[in-house]
Amino acid sequence: KDRGAATGVRREVDATGKTVLRHVKKGVRDFNFGRILGEGSYSTVYFATDRQTLKEYAVKVLEKRHIIREKKIKYVNIEKDTLNRLTEHPGIVRLYYTFQDEASLYYVLDLCNGGELLGVLKKTGTFDVECTRFYGAQILDAIDYMHSRGVIHRDLKPENVLLDDNMHVKITDFGTAKLLKDPREAHSQQDGSGRGLPDRQADFEDNSRAASFVGTAEYVSPELLTSKNACKASDLWAFGCIIYQLLAGRPPFKAGTEYLTFQKIVNLDYEFPPGFPPAARDLVERCLVLDPTRRLTVEHIKNHEFFDGQGFGKSLWRGKAPRLRPYV
Ligand SMILES: C[C@@H](Nc1nc2c(c3cc(-c4cn[nH]c4)ccc13)C(=O)N=C/C2=C\CC1CC1)C(C)(C)C
């Protein structure tokens, strides 16, 4: 079958002579590929335009041979399953289509023209309190939605927080997410950390994969370094690191080598620069808690004084993003 077939619905006559409408998958030839937007370890993301609709997308291309050789098939499936679970939130990159050809897999996704939050932060150096509150609230709202759908991101960091045309947040890069098997976990605080529901410990991911993955050094939570088990609170540890970094211009735990960075994390060895806003300091201190069961939850954070006056409903995603100003 011609993979590059035009899109949409085609009228055909089936074996019994009945006229049927067939949905035809999009293919590589339905898109004009443009520049490279970003490169991951197993993928390249291109700018692309749909030739029929002229809509612009980001297309993530994964080379099959590379994935097989590097034994990453599981990660590819996790990412696709995760993207297919997270379809109804403005703060999550949306997957529209997938297709393949002999050599590669293709994911057609939201185009985030604002690029990575890290890039924007590097340009301004730091964010002022208003910007930190707005971007912190959007990231937190997206985390809340992910967790409600039983997804733990496990590698949240400013490189994976993208920005769309309105400079609103789009969380991406779910190849290392952890999908809680039992959706019941999704709607409660119990979340695979084995807390409170010991009998369901078995429900969770096979520990072999969990054991093998560790996030990006600066944002990885202490429990992932010590017990190899990520939980929803692990994403809130990363959230605390991101809030600190937006205001300070650098992450709280950063050393010359990964090992020394891990040392700082498990020893909670960090300090605030002079003039760090007190409400933000209190919030960060209550997220960067070694014991995941004592860390603030999403609900606690939404009610923290740092977010006083910040709505978390639809208004958060409708309003204009604040002009980016450095925290001086
Ligand atoms: C984090 C990711 N980088 C990026 N991933 C995506 C972008 C993206 C866009 C720019 C950009 C746009 N304008 N200027 C820069 C720079 C980096 C991007 C996008 O627009 N849409 C979906 C993406 C990813 C979705 C896919 C994970 C499911 C890595 C480095 C892994 C390739």
The ligand as a MOL file (V3000), in Angstrom:
LIG
                    3D

  0  0  0     0  0            999 V3000
M  V30 BEGIN CTAB
M  V30 COUNTS 32 36 0 0 0
M  V30 BEGIN ATOM
M  V30 1 C 13.0740 18.5290 24.1800 0
M  V30 2 C 13.1760 18.2660 22.6950 0
M  V30 3 N 13.2700 19.5650 21.9890 0
M  V30 4 C 12.1980 20.0030 21.3220 0
M  V30 5 N 11.1350 19.1910 21.2690 0
M  V30 6 C 9.9730 19.6030 20.6630 0
M  V30 7 C 9.8480 20.8710 20.0550 0
M  V30 8 C 10.9820 21.7460 20.0740 0
M  V30 9 C 10.9740 23.0180 19.4750 0
M  V30 10 C 12.0950 23.8330 19.5400 0
M  V30 11 C 12.0450 25.1330 18.8930 0
M  V30 12 C 10.9780 25.6600 18.2360 0
M  V30 13 N 11.3330 26.8830 17.7660 0
M  V30 14 N 12.6080 27.1040 18.1290 0
M  V30 15 C 13.0640 26.0400 18.8220 0
M  V30 16 C 13.2400 23.4070 20.2100 0
M  V30 17 C 13.2980 22.1510 20.7950 0
M  V30 18 C 12.1730 21.2990 20.7260 0
M  V30 19 C 8.5440 21.2060 19.4650 0
M  V30 20 O 8.3270 22.3060 18.8840 0
M  V30 21 N 7.5390 20.3090 19.5520 0
M  V30 22 C 7.6430 19.0920 20.1220 0
M  V30 23 C 8.8750 18.6880 20.6900 0
M  V30 24 C 9.0490 17.4380 21.2820 0
M  V30 25 C 7.9130 16.5100 21.3640 0
M  V30 26 C 8.3850 15.0870 21.5200 0
M  V30 27 C 8.9260 14.6590 22.7570 0
M  V30 28 C 7.5120 14.2140 22.2940 0
M  V30 29 C 14.3680 17.3900 22.3650 0
M  V30 30 C 15.6520 18.1400 22.7470 0
M  V30 31 C 14.2410 16.0760 23.0980 0
M  V30 32 C 14.3730 17.1400 20.8690 0
M  V30 END ATOM
M  V30 BEGIN BOND
M  V30 1 1 1 2
M  V30 2 1 2 3
M  V30 3 1 2 29
M  V30 4 1 3 4
M  V30 5 1 4 5
M  V30 6 2 4 18
M  V30 7 2 5 6
M  V30 8 1 6 7
M  V30 9 1 6 23
M  V30 10 2 7 8
M  V30 11 1 7 19
M  V30 12 1 8 9
M  V30 13 1 8 18
M  V30 14 2 9 10
M  V30 15 1 10 11
M  V30 16 1 10 16
M  V30 17 1 11 12
M  V30 18 2 11 15
M  V30 19 2 12 13
M  V30 20 1 13 14
M  V30 21 1 14 15
M  V30 22 2 16 17
M  V30 23 1 17 18
M  V30 24 2 19 20
M  V30 25 1 19 21
M  V30 26 2 21 22
M  V30 27 1 22 23
M  V30 28 2 23 24
M  V30 29 1 24 25
M  V30 30 1 25 26
M  V30 31 1 26 27
M  V30 32 1 26 28
M  V30 33 1 27 28
M  V30 34 1 29 30
M  V30 35 1 29 31
M  V30 36 1 29 32
M  V30 END BOND
M  V30 END CTAB
M  END
